[in-house]
Amino acid sequence: MNGLRPWRDIARRKSRQISVGSVKVGGDAPISVQSMTNALTSDANATINQIRELEEAGADIVRVSCPDEESTAALKEIVRAVKVPIVADIHFHYKRAIEAAEAGAACLRINPGNIGSADRVREVIKAAKDHGCSMRIGVNAGSLERDLLEKYGEPCPEAMVESALDHARILEDGDFREFKISVKASDPFLAVAAYQGLADACDYPLHVGITEAGGLRSGTVKSSIGMGMLLWSGIGDTIRVSLSADPVEEIKVGFDILKSLGLRHRGVNVISCPSCARQQFNVIKTVERLEQALAHIATPMSLSVIGCIVNGIGEAELTDVGFTGGGKGTHQVYLNGVPAHRLQDEDIVEHLVKLVEAKAAEIEAKKAELADAAE
């Protein structure tokens, strides 16, 4: 811990690194953000369109369910049409895993123990090796093996960790180690404890999430509590926020969680007050409009929007672009923490969007200049 502000430092758990297509997971790779399509995979066009929306939102990896032969048949077209690595979600039928590997999936999400005999597992491993696939062992509290439920009486952290390690040994016995593991539960307490136990028991990269978290608001809160605690303690190499909502919202929430912890930055971090009687403009409506108007910007940067000078000046001094409400409709704009000009009788949102876009272009130009100099 030797950061400028050591109380903000997060020491990530040391894990081995695997590849999910072009995306590295584990080791010192950035924590990747993923989601899952909910269109019928057999409908290639619908699935491709949804994946492209997720790509635009910043998804690093996208998972698609492959429950039948029609789905794996469509997978080849889907993989060719998109940029992000595709994870094929497989349950029970080993042939679907082989077909998905042959179709170009970058990763297979399986539970080796559900695939069948040792011979079938070996066939899946061979297909993964032949086609450069990694795997994810996906343990879920809602579908633990019967013998473990009988042994422990109920889903518990120990049962989930034991299940994960049992599955890992099956792959290890086949001389396959290109895999990550998840131990998800809808109960954040159970999920956190299971991940903590697994993090201590192995060095495989971990796919972190609170499964079946709920709707957009409640699921975001639940995911932020559970995943936030794990990520804050250094556990997690790739994440998926599971929401009963548009999959694009999962990507947005995932990045917001990482952004809040300083683990990864994408887009504009808007710092805004909840507003009160001191506000000199309508803060809530302004921020709502700003978030929509700035959604296209991927460049990491910060914008503060504060209704009055009580905290406005201090926040503005720490952000790339700052805006503080002033009396008689005259507001103060800050650039790089320094007072730049005042704003009066202009559309606040339109003005700030132009400033943020200009700052983003400046940041990207400087980044390109440094990259050219390094070459």
C-alpha positions as CSV (number, residue, x, y, z in Angstrom):
1,M,0.0,0.0,0.0
2,N,2.0,3.0,-1.2
3,G,-0.7,5.1,-3.0
4,L,-1.0,8.8,-2.8
5,R,-4.1,8.2,-0.7
6,P,-3.5,4.8,1.0
7,W,-7.0,4.6,2.4
8,R,-8.2,4.3,-1.2
9,D,-5.9,1.5,-2.1
10,I,-7.3,-1.9,-3.0
11,A,-4.9,-4.9,-3.0
12,R,-6.3,-7.3,-5.6
13,R,-6.1,-11.0,-4.8
14,K,-3.3,-12.7,-6.8
15,S,-4.7,-15.1,-9.3
16,R,-3.6,-16.9,-12.4
17,Q,-4.6,-15.4,-15.7
18,I,-6.7,-17.0,-18.5
19,S,-8.0,-15.8,-21.9
20,V,-11.6,-15.4,-22.9
21,G,-11.0,-14.7,-26.5
22,S,-9.1,-11.4,-26.7
23,V,-9.9,-10.5,-23.1
24,K,-7.5,-11.4,-20.3
25,V,-9.1,-12.4,-17.0
26,G,-7.2,-12.6,-13.8
27,G,-3.6,-11.6,-12.9
28,D,-3.1,-7.9,-13.5
29,A,-5.7,-7.6,-16.2
30,P,-8.5,-5.0,-15.7
31,I,-11.6,-6.3,-14.1
32,S,-13.9,-7.1,-17.1
33,V,-17.6,-6.4,-17.2
34,Q,-20.0,-8.8,-18.8
35,S,-23.7,-9.4,-19.4
36,M,-25.9,-12.0,-21.0
37,T,-28.4,-11.9,-23.9
38,N,-32.1,-12.8,-23.3
39,A,-33.2,-13.1,-27.0
40,L,-33.5,-16.6,-28.4
41,T,-30.0,-17.6,-29.4
42,S,-31.6,-19.5,-32.4
43,D,-32.7,-16.1,-33.6
44,A,-29.3,-15.0,-34.8
45,N,-30.3,-11.5,-35.9
46,A,-32.1,-10.6,-32.6
47,T,-29.1,-11.9,-30.6
48,I,-26.6,-10.1,-32.7
49,N,-28.5,-6.8,-32.4
50,Q,-28.6,-7.2,-28.6
51,I,-24.9,-8.0,-28.4
52,R,-24.1,-4.9,-30.5
53,E,-26.1,-2.8,-28.0
54,L,-24.0,-4.3,-25.2
55,E,-20.8,-3.6,-27.1
56,E,-21.8,0.0,-27.4
57,A,-22.4,0.2,-23.7
58,G,-18.9,-1.1,-23.1
59,A,-19.3,-4.8,-22.5
60,D,-16.1,-6.8,-22.5
61,I,-17.6,-10.2,-22.7
62,V,-21.2,-11.4,-23.5
63,R,-22.7,-14.8,-22.6
64,V,-25.4,-16.5,-24.6
65,S,-27.5,-19.5,-23.6
66,C,-27.2,-22.6,-25.8
67,P,-29.9,-25.0,-24.6
68,D,-30.4,-26.8,-27.9
69,E,-28.9,-27.6,-31.3
70,E,-30.6,-24.7,-33.0
71,S,-28.8,-22.3,-30.7
72,T,-25.3,-23.8,-31.3
73,A,-26.1,-23.8,-35.0
74,A,-26.8,-20.0,-34.9
75,L,-23.7,-19.4,-32.7
76,K,-21.3,-19.5,-35.6
77,E,-23.1,-16.6,-37.4
78,I,-23.4,-14.7,-34.1
79,V,-19.6,-15.0,-33.3
80,R,-18.6,-13.8,-36.8
81,A,-20.9,-10.8,-36.6
82,V,-19.8,-9.3,-33.2
83,K,-16.5,-8.0,-31.7
84,V,-16.7,-9.1,-28.1
85,P,-15.8,-12.7,-27.0
86,I,-18.8,-14.9,-26.6
87,V,-19.4,-17.3,-23.7
88,A,-21.7,-20.2,-24.5
89,D,-23.9,-21.1,-21.5
90,I,-24.2,-24.9,-21.4
91,H,-26.2,-27.1,-19.0
92,F,-26.3,-30.9,-19.0
93,H,-25.7,-31.8,-22.6
94,Y,-22.0,-32.3,-23.5
95,K,-22.7,-32.2,-27.2
96,R,-23.9,-28.6,-27.0
97,A,-20.5,-27.7,-25.4
98,I,-18.6,-29.4,-28.3
99,E,-20.8,-27.7,-30.9
100,A,-20.3,-24.3,-29.2
101,A,-16.5,-24.7,-29.2
102,E,-16.6,-25.7,-32.8
103,A,-18.8,-22.6,-33.6
104,G,-16.2,-20.2,-32.2
105,A,-17.3,-19.6,-28.6
106,A,-14.4,-18.1,-26.6
107,C,-15.5,-19.7,-23.4
108,L,-17.9,-22.5,-22.2
109,R,-19.9,-22.0,-19.0
110,I,-20.4,-25.5,-17.6
111,N,-20.5,-27.6,-14.5
112,P,-18.3,-30.6,-15.4
113,G,-20.2,-32.8,-12.9
114,N,-23.4,-32.2,-14.9
115,I,-21.9,-33.1,-18.2
116,G,-22.0,-36.8,-17.6
117,S,-19.4,-39.5,-17.6
118,A,-15.6,-39.0,-17.5
119,D,-15.4,-39.8,-21.2
120,R,-17.9,-37.0,-22.0
121,V,-16.0,-34.5,-19.9
122,R,-12.8,-35.5,-21.7
123,E,-14.5,-34.9,-25.0
124,V,-15.5,-31.4,-23.9
125,I,-12.0,-30.7,-22.7
126,K,-10.6,-31.9,-26.0
127,A,-13.0,-29.6,-27.9
128,A,-12.0,-26.7,-25.7
129,K,-8.3,-27.3,-26.2
130,D,-8.7,-27.8,-30.0
131,H,-10.6,-24.6,-30.5
132,G,-8.9,-22.4,-27.9
133,C,-11.8,-22.1,-25.5
134,S,-11.5,-21.3,-21.8
135,M,-14.2,-22.4,-19.4
136,R,-16.2,-21.1,-16.4
137,I,-17.2,-23.4,-13.6
138,G,-20.6,-21.9,-12.5
139,V,-21.7,-23.0,-9.1
140,N,-25.1,-21.7,-8.0
141,A,-26.7,-22.0,-4.5
142,G,-30.0,-22.9,-6.2
143,S,-28.7,-25.9,-8.0
144,L,-26.2,-27.6,-5.7
145,E,-25.6,-31.3,-6.0
146,R,-27.9,-33.5,-4.0
147,D,-25.1,-35.2,-2.0
148,L,-23.8,-31.8,-0.9
149,L,-27.2,-30.7,0.3
150,E,-27.6,-34.0,2.2
151,K,-24.1,-33.5,3.7
152,Y,-24.6,-29.8,4.8
153,G,-28.4,-29.7,5.2
154,E,-28.8,-26.5,3.1
155,P,-26.9,-24.3,0.6
156,C,-24.0,-22.8,2.6
157,P,-20.6,-21.3,1.8
158,E,-18.8,-24.6,2.6
159,A,-21.0,-26.6,0.3
160,M,-20.6,-24.1,-2.6
161,V,-16.8,-24.1,-2.2
162,E,-16.7,-27.8,-2.1
163,S,-18.8,-28.0,-5.2
164,A,-16.5,-25.6,-7.1
165,L,-13.3,-27.4,-6.1
166,D,-14.8,-30.8,-7.0
167,H,-15.6,-29.5,-10.5
168,A,-12.2,-27.9,-10.7
169,R,-10.5,-31.2,-10.0
170,I,-12.4,-32.8,-12.9
171,L,-10.9,-30.3,-15.3
172,E,-7.5,-30.5,-13.7
173,D,-7.6,-34.3,-14.0
174,G,-8.1,-33.7,-17.8
175,D,-5.0,-31.5,-17.7
176,F,-7.1,-28.4,-18.3
177,R,-6.5,-25.2,-16.3
178,E,-7.9,-22.4,-18.5
179,F,-10.9,-21.8,-16.4
180,K,-12.5,-19.3,-14.0
181,I,-15.0,-20.1,-11.2
182,S,-18.1,-18.5,-9.8
183,V,-20.0,-19.4,-6.7
184,K,-23.2,-17.3,-7.0
185,A,-26.2,-16.9,-4.7
186,S,-29.2,-14.6,-4.6
187,D,-28.4,-14.0,-0.9
188,P,-25.4,-11.5,-0.7
189,F,-24.3,-12.9,2.7
190,L,-24.1,-16.4,1.2
191,A,-22.4,-15.3,-2.0
192,V,-19.8,-13.1,-0.2
193,A,-18.9,-15.9,2.3
194,A,-18.6,-18.5,-0.5
195,Y,-16.4,-16.2,-2.6
196,Q,-14.2,-15.5,0.4
197,G,-13.8,-19.2,1.1
198,L,-13.0,-19.9,-2.6
199,A,-10.5,-17.1,-2.8
200,D,-8.6,-18.6,0.1
201,A,-8.8,-22.1,-1.4
202,C,-7.5,-21.6,-4.9
203,D,-5.7,-19.2,-7.3
204,Y,-8.1,-19.5,-10.2
205,P,-9.6,-16.2,-11.5
206,L,-13.1,-15.5,-10.1
207,H,-16.2,-14.4,-11.9
208,V,-18.1,-12.4,-9.3
209,G,-21.9,-11.8,-9.1
210,I,-25.0,-11.9,-7.0
211,T,-27.3,-14.1,-9.0
212,E,-31.0,-13.4,-9.6
213,A,-30.6,-10.1,-7.8
214,G,-34.0,-8.7,-8.8
215,G,-35.2,-5.7,-10.7
216,L,-33.2,-2.6,-11.8
217,R,-33.3,-0.7,-8.5
218,S,-33.4,-3.5,-5.9
219,G,-31.0,-5.6,-7.9
220,T,-28.6,-2.8,-8.2
221,V,-28.6,-2.2,-4.5
222,K,-28.2,-5.9,-3.7
223,S,-25.4,-6.3,-6.2
224,S,-23.6,-3.2,-5.1
225,I,-23.6,-4.4,-1.5
226,G,-22.4,-7.9,-2.2
227,M,-20.1,-7.3,-5.1
228,G,-18.8,-4.0,-3.6
229,M,-17.7,-5.8,-0.5
230,L,-15.9,-8.5,-2.5
231,L,-14.2,-6.0,-4.9
232,W,-13.2,-3.7,-2.1
233,S,-11.4,-6.6,-0.4
234,G,-9.7,-7.4,-3.7
235,I,-11.8,-10.4,-4.8
236,G,-13.0,-10.5,-8.3
237,D,-11.5,-10.7,-11.8
238,T,-14.6,-10.3,-14.0
239,I,-18.1,-9.3,-13.0
240,R,-21.7,-9.7,-14.1
241,V,-24.6,-7.8,-12.5
242,S,-27.7,-10.0,-12.8
243,L,-30.8,-7.8,-13.2
244,S,-34.4,-8.4,-14.4
245,A,-33.9,-5.5,-16.7
246,D,-32.5,-4.6,-20.1
247,P,-29.0,-6.3,-20.2
248,V,-27.5,-2.9,-21.1
249,E,-28.4,-1.7,-17.6
250,E,-26.2,-4.6,-16.2
251,I,-23.2,-3.1,-18.0
252,K,-23.9,0.4,-16.8
253,V,-24.3,-0.7,-13.2
254,G,-21.2,-2.9,-13.4
255,F,-19.1,0.0,-14.6
256,D,-20.6,2.3,-12.0
257,I,-19.6,-0.2,-9.2
258,L,-16.0,-0.4,-10.5
259,K,-15.9,3.3,-11.0
260,S,-17.1,4.0,-7.4
261,L,-14.2,1.8,-6.1
262,G,-11.6,3.3,-8.4
263,L,-11.0,-0.1,-10.0
264,R,-11.9,0.9,-13.5
265,H,-13.1,4.0,-15.2
266,R,-15.3,4.4,-18.3
267,G,-17.3,7.5,-19.1
268,V,-18.2,10.5,-17.1
269,N,-18.3,10.3,-13.3
270,V,-21.1,12.7,-12.4
271,I,-20.8,14.1,-8.9
272,S,-24.0,15.8,-7.9
273,C,-25.8,16.9,-4.8
274,P,-29.3,15.7,-3.8
275,S,-30.5,19.3,-3.9
276,C,-32.2,21.3,-1.1
277,A,-33.7,24.8,-0.6
278,R,-30.3,26.4,-1.2
279,Q,-30.2,25.2,-4.9
280,Q,-29.9,27.9,-7.5
281,F,-31.1,25.7,-10.4
282,N,-33.0,22.5,-10.7
283,V,-30.3,20.0,-9.9
284,I,-32.3,16.8,-10.3
285,K,-33.6,17.6,-13.7
286,T,-30.3,18.9,-14.8
287,V,-28.4,15.8,-13.8
288,E,-31.1,13.5,-15.4
289,R,-30.6,15.3,-18.7
290,L,-26.9,15.4,-18.4
291,E,-26.6,11.6,-17.8
292,Q,-28.6,11.0,-21.0
293,A,-26.7,13.5,-23.0
294,L,-23.3,12.2,-21.9
295,A,-24.0,8.5,-22.2
296,H,-22.0,8.4,-25.5
297,I,-18.7,9.5,-23.9
298,A,-16.4,6.6,-23.0
299,T,-13.4,8.7,-21.9
300,P,-12.9,8.5,-18.1
301,M,-13.4,12.0,-16.6
302,S,-15.3,13.7,-13.8
303,L,-18.1,16.4,-13.7
304,S,-19.4,18.0,-10.6
305,V,-22.9,19.6,-10.6
306,I,-23.7,21.2,-7.3
307,G,-26.7,23.5,-6.5
308,C,-24.9,26.1,-4.3
309,I,-21.5,27.2,-3.1
310,V,-21.5,25.3,0.2
311,N,-19.9,22.2,-1.2
312,G,-19.8,23.3,-4.9
313,I,-16.5,25.0,-4.9
314,G,-14.7,22.2,-3.1
315,E,-16.1,19.6,-5.4
316,A,-15.4,21.7,-8.5
317,E,-11.7,22.0,-7.5
318,L,-11.4,18.1,-7.7
319,T,-13.1,17.5,-11.0
320,D,-12.3,18.0,-14.7
321,V,-15.4,20.1,-15.2
322,G,-17.3,21.7,-12.4
323,F,-20.5,23.7,-12.1
324,T,-21.8,25.5,-9.1
325,G,-25.1,27.3,-8.7
326,G,-24.9,31.0,-7.9
327,G,-27.4,33.8,-7.0
328,K,-29.6,35.7,-9.5
329,G,-29.1,33.0,-12.1
330,T,-25.4,33.5,-12.5
331,H,-23.5,30.3,-12.1
332,Q,-19.8,29.4,-11.9
333,V,-18.0,27.1,-14.3
334,Y,-14.7,25.4,-13.4
335,L,-12.3,23.7,-15.7
336,N,-9.5,21.5,-14.3
337,G,-10.4,22.7,-10.8
338,V,-10.0,26.4,-11.7
339,P,-12.7,29.1,-12.1
340,A,-13.1,29.5,-15.9
341,H,-16.2,31.6,-16.5
342,R,-19.7,32.4,-15.4
343,L,-22.9,31.2,-17.0
344,Q,-26.1,33.2,-17.2
345,D,-29.2,32.9,-19.4
346,E,-27.9,29.8,-21.2
347,D,-29.0,26.2,-21.2
348,I,-26.9,24.6,-18.5
349,V,-27.0,21.1,-20.0
350,E,-26.1,22.2,-23.5
351,H,-23.2,24.3,-22.2
352,L,-21.8,21.5,-19.9
353,V,-22.1,18.9,-22.6
354,K,-20.0,21.0,-25.0
355,L,-17.4,21.5,-22.3
356,V,-17.3,17.8,-21.4
357,E,-17.0,16.8,-25.0
358,A,-14.2,19.2,-25.5
359,K,-12.4,17.9,-22.4
360,A,-12.9,14.3,-23.6
361,A,-11.4,15.2,-27.0
362,E,-8.4,16.8,-25.2
363,I,-7.8,13.8,-23.0
364,E,-8.0,11.4,-26.0
365,A,-5.6,13.6,-28.1
366,K,-3.1,13.6,-25.2
367,K,-3.4,9.9,-24.8
368,A,-2.8,9.4,-28.6
369,E,0.2,11.7,-28.4
370,L,1.7,9.7,-25.5
371,A,1.1,6.5,-27.4
372,D,2.9,7.8,-30.5
373,A,5.8,9.0,-28.4
374,A,6.1,5.6,-26.7
375,E,6.2,3.9,-30.1
